[in-house]
């Protein structure tokens, strides 16, 4: 057997051990912290001998090890595997959505962090998206950030609302959306005016403030689908959206209306 075949076998062995619901349950228990055998058995609803057998199998895969308090805990490798499982769960949960939307334009690191979007609410209409955009701006205390391929984020109404609210507003749009009077490459706008940056194209929509965030993805035709999207308020969800927004912001060119 060559090294390539050995690697395939190791991967198959790992996936086989992860295919049992009780072993998955044990990994989820240990993700929250080290635990004793008796506690693992109770929380996974199995007998202590059965829990011990499953722990042995997980230990042979280097996912689990003994902790300092005579209990069991995830190894550093095990924590990475469990993190990967969270991404798979996200993919399975939203399989129908992912069959009709293209996330491949996202930068690689953000595809690897999809598990951070797990705590979300799904939107179901264009009206939901508009209401979310309005809520982001009106409820913001510190900032309101928008990334879109559609004109609703560069309208006069939005600029006027931003000036009245007094919060720091940023918008990222493709060059094609700027009106003729806009000036790409202009210095940042003065306080109280929406800051706009231009990127070549936009394949994801974001509307967020310091409390809530929403994200929409491109359909198979390449346009952002405003009729479906995800919204959330957890730190992980907002962190994913914040980091993606800043990725595009830092690569964009300033512009002024």
Buried (B, 14 or more C-beta within 10 A) or exposed (E): EEEEEEEEEEEEEBEEBBEEEBBBBBBBBBBEEBBBBEBBBBBBEBEEEEBBBBBEBBBEBEBBBEBEEEBBBBBEEBBEBBBEBBBEBBEEEBEEBBEEBBBEEBEEEBEEBBBBBBEBBEBEEEEBBEEBBEBBBEBBEEBBBBBBBBEBBBEEEBBEBBEEBEBBBBBBBBBEBBEEEBEBEEEEBEEBBBBBBBBEEBBBBBBBBBEBBBBBBBBEEEEBBBBBBBBBEBEBBBEBBBBBBEBBBEEBEBBBB
